[in-house]
Amino acid sequence: MRLFASQGYDATSVQEIVTAAEVTKGALYHYFRAKDDLLFEIYRQLITAQSADMDRIIELGLSSADTVREILVSLVVSTAERVDETAVFVREMHRLDEARMTEFRAERRRYHETFLGVIEKGQADGEFSSAVPADTVVRIAVGVVNQLPVWYRPDGAKPPARLATEIADFVLAGLTGS
């Protein structure tokens, strides 16, 4: 990840990767069949953790508002804490082969659909306003998080938890009208 971040995907050779990781090419190819598998692994680790966090939060059985708050805080914090990895993946994901892109889209769709279900439940129960369709709410909320690598700086004025709370407050104000 550090090599991809500093040099770019294309400029990073497999030899540089094995040297930095202190492994042999054989060991690398035992776990990863191609360089784009390394790129996908950056994303897979993040989305796997974020999906597990969301599933855990939903299982708590909180109100829709509290569930949305917890999901957004978890999503923003995990993205901000791994902003360099996220930036590398966002910048380089077009290099993935068709099979990896299909897997990426499926993981992303599962996350969005699960989050969408939380918003729709809150709207159906009257806890949230239905003025904005649930799919638009999800696109806006996740879109803000997807843009973190563009503007968020870990050494900036706002730590991840504070930023996460502010983003969750903003989304919930739109959903509840308060």
C-alpha positions in Angstrom: 0.0 0.0 0.0 2.8 2.4 0.9 4.5 1.8 -2.5 1.2 2.2 -4.4 0.5 5.4 -2.5 4.0 7.0 -3.0 4.8 5.8 -6.5 1.5 4.8 -8.1 0.3 1.3 -9.1 2.0 1.3 -12.5 5.3 2.5 -11.3 5.5 -0.1 -8.5 7.2 -3.3 -9.6 6.6 -6.7 -8.1 10.3 -6.8 -7.2 9.9 -3.6 -5.2 6.9 -5.2 -3.4 8.7 -8.4 -2.5 11.7 -6.4 -1.3 9.6 -4.1 0.9 7.6 -7.0 2.3 10.8 -9.0 2.8 9.4 -12.1 1.0 10.3 -14.0 -2.1 8.4 -13.7 -5.3 7.4 -17.3 -4.8 5.9 -16.5 -1.5 4.0 -13.5 -2.9 2.6 -15.5 -5.8 1.6 -18.2 -3.4 -0.9 -15.8 -1.9 -1.6 -13.4 -4.8 -1.7 -14.5 -8.4 -1.2 -11.0 -9.8 -0.4 -7.5 -8.7 -4.0 -6.4 -9.0 -4.9 -9.0 -6.3 -2.8 -6.8 -3.9 -4.7 -3.8 -5.0 -8.0 -5.6 -4.4 -6.9 -6.8 -1.0 -6.5 -3.2 0.1 -10.2 -2.7 -0.6 -11.3 -6.2 0.6 -9.9 -5.7 4.0 -11.6 -2.4 4.4 -15.0 -3.4 3.1 -15.0 -6.6 5.0 -14.4 -4.8 8.3 -16.9 -2.1 7.5 -19.6 -4.7 6.5 -18.9 -6.7 9.7 -19.3 -3.5 11.8 -22.6 -2.6 10.0 -24.0 -6.1 10.6 -22.9 -6.0 14.2 -24.6 -2.6 14.7 -27.9 -3.7 13.0 -27.9 -6.8 15.3 -28.0 -4.6 18.3 -31.7 -3.8 17.5 -31.4 0.0 18.2 -33.8 2.5 16.8 -33.4 3.4 13.2 -31.8 6.8 14.1 -29.3 5.2 16.5 -28.5 2.5 14.0 -27.9 5.1 11.3 -25.7 7.1 13.7 -23.6 4.1 14.7 -23.2 2.9 11.1 -22.1 6.3 9.9 -19.8 6.9 12.8 -18.2 3.5 12.2 -17.9 4.0 8.5 -16.4 7.5 8.7 -13.9 6.5 11.5 -12.8 3.4 9.7 -12.4 5.3 6.4 -10.6 8.2 8.0 -8.2 6.0 9.9 -7.4 4.2 6.6 -7.6 7.2 4.4 -4.3 6.4 2.5 -5.5 2.9 1.7 -8.8 4.2 0.6 -7.2 6.9 -1.6 -4.9 4.3 -3.3 -7.8 2.0 -4.0 -10.1 4.8 -5.3 -7.2 6.2 -7.5 -6.2 2.8 -8.9 -9.3 0.6 -8.9 -9.8 1.0 -12.6 -6.8 -1.3 -13.0 -8.7 -4.3 -11.6 -9.6 -7.0 -14.0 -13.3 -7.8 -14.8 -13.6 -10.5 -12.2 -12.3 -8.2 -9.4 -14.4 -5.3 -10.5 -17.5 -7.6 -10.4 -16.5 -8.7 -6.9 -15.9 -5.0 -5.9 -19.3 -3.9 -7.2 -21.1 -6.8 -5.4 -19.5 -6.0 -2.1 -20.3 -2.3 -2.5 -23.9 -3.1 -3.5 -24.4 -5.4 -0.5 -23.2 -2.6 1.8 -25.5 0.0 0.2 -28.5 -2.3 0.1 -28.1 -3.2 3.8 -27.8 0.5 4.7 -30.7 1.3 2.5 -32.8 -1.2 4.4 -32.1 0.6 7.6 -33.2 4.0 6.1 -36.3 2.4 4.5 -37.3 0.9 7.9 -37.0 4.2 9.6 -39.1 5.9 6.9 -41.7 3.1 7.0 -41.9 3.4 10.8 -42.3 7.2 10.7 -39.0 7.7 12.5 -37.6 9.4 9.4 -39.1 11.7 6.9 -39.9 10.3 3.5 -39.3 13.6 1.8 -36.1 12.3 0.3 -36.1 8.8 -1.1 -34.0 6.3 0.9 -31.7 5.5 -2.0 -30.8 9.2 -2.3 -30.1 9.4 1.4 -27.7 6.4 1.1 -26.0 7.8 -2.0 -25.4 11.2 -0.3 -24.2 9.7 3.0 -21.9 7.2 1.4 -20.8 9.7 -1.2 -19.5 12.0 1.5 -17.5 9.2 3.0 -16.2 8.1 -0.4 -14.8 11.7 -0.8 -12.8 11.6 2.4 -9.6 10.6 0.6 -9.8 13.8 -1.4 -9.9 16.2 1.5 -9.5 14.6 4.8 -6.1 14.9 6.5 -5.2 12.7 9.5 -3.0 15.5 10.9 -5.9 18.1 10.4 -8.0 19.8 13.1 -10.7 17.2 13.3 -10.0 13.7 14.6 -12.0 10.9 12.9 -14.5 10.5 15.8 -15.5 14.2 15.8 -15.8 14.3 12.0 -17.9 11.1 12.1 -20.3 12.6 14.7 -20.7 15.8 12.7 -21.5 13.8 9.5 -23.9 11.5 11.3 -25.6 14.6 12.9 -25.9 16.2 9.4 -27.5 13.1 7.8 -29.9 12.5 10.8 -30.9 16.2 10.8 -32.0 15.7 7.1 -33.8 12.5 7.9 -35.6 13.7 11.0 -36.1 17.4 10.2 -34.5 18.5 13.4 
